[in-house]
Amino acid sequence: MKILLIEPAYKSKYPPLGLMKIATYHKEQGDEVIFVKGLNKNFRAQMWDRIYITTLFSFYWEETIKTIKYYEFSVKDPQNLFIGGPMATIMAEEIEKETGFKPVRGLLNEKGKLNLINDHRVDNVVPDYSILNEISYKYPATDAYFTYMTRGCIRKCPFCAVPEIEPFYLDYIPLKKQIKIINEKYGTKKDLLLLDNNILASSKFNQIIDEIKEIGFYKGAKLNNRCRYIDFNQGIDLRLLSKEKMKRLAELPVKPLRIAFDDIKLKDKYIEKIEWAAGFDLMRLSNYIMYNYEDTPEDFYERLKPNLSDS
């Protein structure tokens, strides 16, 4: 089959992991796979057996809808144009109303497995990094492994899309085998980007830290004389952050450490965790501070102050 993978032409820091996994799946079936970012007259003029279009944030609505409509007649069977990703899950009805296509909701089943293509669990396959060489767009983050060691979150915060996108918590996904395959097929990557939503909730947290160190991400690690870094990109839950867990995180080359500070009631605990981080020599921070949910401008300012001074 001829397969076209599409990411709309919005700015994105990280490559589309879902499409990278779908690419691996189809190549293993012997299919021809092409990846494109944005609108392309040449690919639009061809007929494809399947088209997959990824989505990201809702504020990219116009660019995403434009992309879907641009390629809608380039697939042999309209039922084989698939729209997935975060926006497709949380705004499925709106997208279907606007385009006529029903998005694939990126939901995990009760075992934490994601079924997208003919009931195959493509979420477990190794991403195809080679498709990133097919486009001229350069992602700011490229020389890194993009992966998960857990899925979902134990929290059900009403402002968050994770409970809808990944409603079941899976507390451990092995990493070593996946990294080995990536190294063999695409070369060793310098950094590690973990997209877990709440890694501290895992009952296997210590095992996760040990495994990360085993694959080469320990404090002071280098690759080709360059420092290696790990980023828990979605942030860590300060309510679950004990001093022992902070000590274990400090065994890794974390840069930056991200701690969410979404509620003023957590101010004292937040300051305490920041002090712990400094005590364990975790000095590079980039913390998430939500604004405009149920807080006020004064509340937001009070949460900013600990990050700007000694107050």
C-alpha positions in Angstrom: 0.0 0.0 0.0 0.9 3.6 -0.5 0.9 5.4 2.9 1.1 9.2 3.4 1.8 10.6 6.9 1.1 14.3 7.4 1.9 16.8 10.1 0.3 20.2 9.6 2.7 23.2 9.0 2.5 24.5 12.6 5.7 25.0 14.6 6.5 22.1 16.7 9.5 21.5 19.0 9.3 17.7 19.0 8.7 15.4 16.0 5.3 13.5 15.7 5.9 10.4 17.7 2.6 8.8 16.7 3.4 9.1 13.0 6.9 7.7 13.6 5.4 4.6 15.1 2.8 4.3 12.4 5.6 4.5 9.8 7.4 1.5 11.5 4.2 -0.5 11.5 3.5 0.0 7.8 7.1 -0.5 6.7 7.0 -3.8 8.6 4.0 -4.7 6.4 6.1 -3.9 3.3 4.2 -0.7 2.5 5.6 2.4 0.9 5.6 5.2 3.5 6.0 9.0 2.8 6.1 11.7 5.5 5.3 15.3 4.7 4.9 18.5 6.8 2.3 20.9 5.6 0.8 21.3 2.1 2.5 19.6 -0.9 1.1 19.8 -4.4 3.0 16.7 -5.6 1.7 14.4 -2.8 -1.8 16.0 -3.0 -1.9 15.0 -6.7 -1.3 11.4 -6.0 -3.8 8.8 -4.8 -3.0 7.0 -1.5 -4.3 3.9 0.1 -4.1 5.5 3.5 -3.5 9.0 4.9 -2.7 9.7 8.5 -2.9 13.3 9.7 -1.7 14.2 13.2 -2.9 17.0 15.4 -1.4 18.8 18.3 -2.9 21.8 20.2 -6.3 23.4 19.7 -4.8 26.8 19.0 -3.5 25.2 15.7 -7.1 24.6 14.7 -7.1 26.7 11.4 -3.8 25.2 10.1 -5.0 21.6 11.0 -8.4 22.0 9.4 -6.8 23.5 6.3 -4.5 20.5 6.0 -7.3 18.0 6.3 -9.3 19.7 3.6 -6.3 20.0 1.4 -5.7 16.3 1.3 -9.2 15.0 1.6 -9.5 13.9 -2.1 -6.1 12.3 -2.2 -7.1 9.0 -0.5 -8.8 6.2 -2.5 -11.4 5.5 0.2 -12.5 8.4 2.5 -12.7 5.8 5.3 -8.9 5.4 5.1 -8.1 9.0 6.0 -7.3 8.9 9.7 -7.0 12.0 12.0 -5.3 11.4 15.4 -3.4 13.1 18.2 -4.3 15.3 21.1 -6.6 17.8 19.4 -8.3 15.0 17.5 -9.2 13.3 20.8 -10.5 16.3 22.7 -12.2 18.0 19.8 -13.4 15.0 17.8 -16.9 16.2 17.3 -15.8 19.7 16.2 -13.4 18.3 13.7 -16.0 15.8 12.3 -18.5 18.6 11.9 -16.0 20.9 10.1 -14.4 18.2 7.8 -16.8 15.3 7.6 -14.1 12.9 8.9 -14.4 11.2 12.2 -11.1 11.3 14.2 -9.5 8.4 15.8 -9.6 9.0 19.6 -6.2 8.3 21.1 -7.6 6.3 24.0 -5.9 3.5 25.9 -7.8 0.4 26.8 -8.1 -1.0 30.3 -4.7 -2.7 29.9 -3.0 0.5 28.9 -2.5 -0.6 25.3 -3.3 1.7 22.4 -5.0 0.1 19.4 -5.0 2.2 16.3 -4.5 0.1 13.2 -6.5 -3.0 12.6 -6.3 -3.7 16.3 -2.5 -3.8 16.2 -0.8 -2.2 19.2 1.3 0.2 17.3 2.1 2.2 20.5 4.6 -0.4 21.4 6.6 -0.4 18.3 10.0 1.5 17.9 9.5 4.9 16.2 11.0 5.3 12.7 13.5 8.2 13.1 14.4 8.0 9.4 11.2 9.7 8.2 12.4 13.0 9.8 15.1 13.1 7.1 12.3 13.4 4.4 11.3 16.9 5.2 13.1 20.3 5.3 11.6 21.3 8.6 14.1 20.9 11.4 12.7 20.2 14.9 14.6 22.0 17.7 14.9 18.7 19.6 16.3 16.0 17.3 19.3 14.3 18.8 17.2 12.5 21.4 15.2 9.4 22.2 11.5 10.2 22.4 9.7 7.7 24.5 7.6 6.8 27.6 8.3 4.6 30.6 4.7 5.0 32.0 1.4 6.0 30.4 -1.5 8.0 31.8 -1.8 9.6 35.2 -3.4 8.8 38.5 -4.9 12.3 38.7 -8.1 13.4 37.1 -7.5 17.1 37.1 -10.5 18.7 35.3 -8.3 21.2 33.4 -6.1 18.4 31.9 -6.6 16.4 28.7 -4.6 13.4 29.9 -7.5 11.6 31.5 -9.3 11.7 28.1 -6.3 10.9 26.0 -4.7 8.3 28.3 -7.4 7.4 30.9 -5.6 4.3 32.4 -2.4 4.4 34.2 0.3 2.0 33.1 3.2 2.2 35.6 6.1 0.6 33.7 7.2 0.3 30.0 10.6 -1.3 29.5 13.1 0.9 27.8 16.4 -1.0 27.3 15.2 -3.1 24.3 13.7 -0.1 22.5 16.9 1.9 23.0 19.0 -1.0 21.7 16.9 -1.2 18.5 17.0 2.5 17.9 20.8 2.5 18.3 21.2 -0.3 15.8 18.8 1.2 13.2 19.2 5.0 13.6 22.3 5.5 15.6 22.9 6.5 19.3 21.1 9.6 20.4 22.6 12.1 22.9 19.6 12.9 25.0 16.5 11.2 26.5 13.1 12.9 26.4 10.5 11.1 28.5 6.9 12.2 27.8 5.4 10.5 30.9 2.6 12.4 32.5 3.3 11.2 36.1 6.4 9.1 36.4 6.5 9.6 40.2 3.3 7.6 40.5 4.9 4.4 39.3 5.3 1.6 41.8 8.4 0.8 39.8 10.0 4.2 40.1 13.3 2.9 41.5 13.5 0.3 38.7 12.9 3.1 36.2 15.8 5.2 37.5 18.1 2.1 37.5 17.1 1.3 33.9 17.7 4.9 32.7 21.2 4.8 34.3 21.9 1.4 32.7 21.3 2.7 29.2 23.8 5.5 29.7 22.0 8.4 31.4 23.7 8.8 34.7 25.0 12.0 36.2 28.1 13.2 34.3 27.4 10.9 31.3 28.8 12.0 28.0 28.5 10.9 24.4 31.2 11.9 21.9 32.6 14.3 24.6 29.2 16.0 24.9 27.1 16.0 28.1 24.0 13.8 27.9 20.7 15.1 29.4 17.4 13.7 30.4 14.2 15.7 30.4 11.0 14.5 32.1 9.2 16.8 29.7 5.7 16.8 31.1 6.9 17.7 34.6 6.8 15.8 37.9 4.1 15.8 40.5 5.4 17.7 43.6 2.7 16.0 45.8 4.5 12.7 45.1 8.0 14.0 45.4 9.6 12.7 48.5 13.2 13.5 49.5 14.3 10.0 48.6 12.8 10.3 45.1 14.5 13.6 44.7 17.8 12.0 45.7 17.2 9.3 43.0 16.4 11.9 40.3 19.7 13.6 41.2 21.5 10.4 40.1 20.5 11.3 36.5 21.7 14.2 34.3 18.3 16.0 34.5 18.1 19.2 32.5 15.9 20.9 33.3 13.9 19.6 36.3 10.3 20.5 35.7 7.9 20.8 38.7 4.3 21.9 38.2 3.0 24.6 40.5 -0.7 24.9 39.7 -2.3 25.6 43.1 -1.4 28.3 45.6 -2.2 25.9 48.4 0.9 24.0 47.5 3.2 27.0 47.9 5.1 25.8 51.0 5.5 22.3 49.5 6.7 23.8 46.2 9.3 25.9 47.9 10.4 22.9 49.9 10.9 20.8 46.8 12.9 23.5 45.1 15.2 23.7 48.1 15.6 19.9 48.0 16.5 20.1 44.3 19.2 22.7 45.1 20.5 20.5 48.0 21.0 17.6 45.6 22.6 19.9 43.0 19.6 20.0 40.6 20.1 23.6 39.6 18.5 23.8 36.2 14.7 24.3 36.6 12.0 25.1 34.1 8.7 24.8 36.0 5.1 24.8 34.9 2.8 27.4 36.4 -0.7 27.3 35.1 -2.8 30.4 34.8 -6.4 31.4 34.2 -8.2 28.3 35.3 -9.7 29.1 38.7 -7.0 31.4 39.9 -6.8 35.2 39.9 -4.0 37.5 38.6 -3.0 38.0 42.3 -2.8 34.2 42.8 -0.7 33.8 39.7 1.7 36.5 40.9 2.1 34.9 44.3 3.1 31.6 42.5 5.6 33.5 40.3 7.3 35.1 43.2 9.2 32.1 44.6 10.7 31.6 41.2 11.9 35.2 41.0 13.3 35.9 44.4 14.0 34.4 47.9 10.5 35.2 49.0 
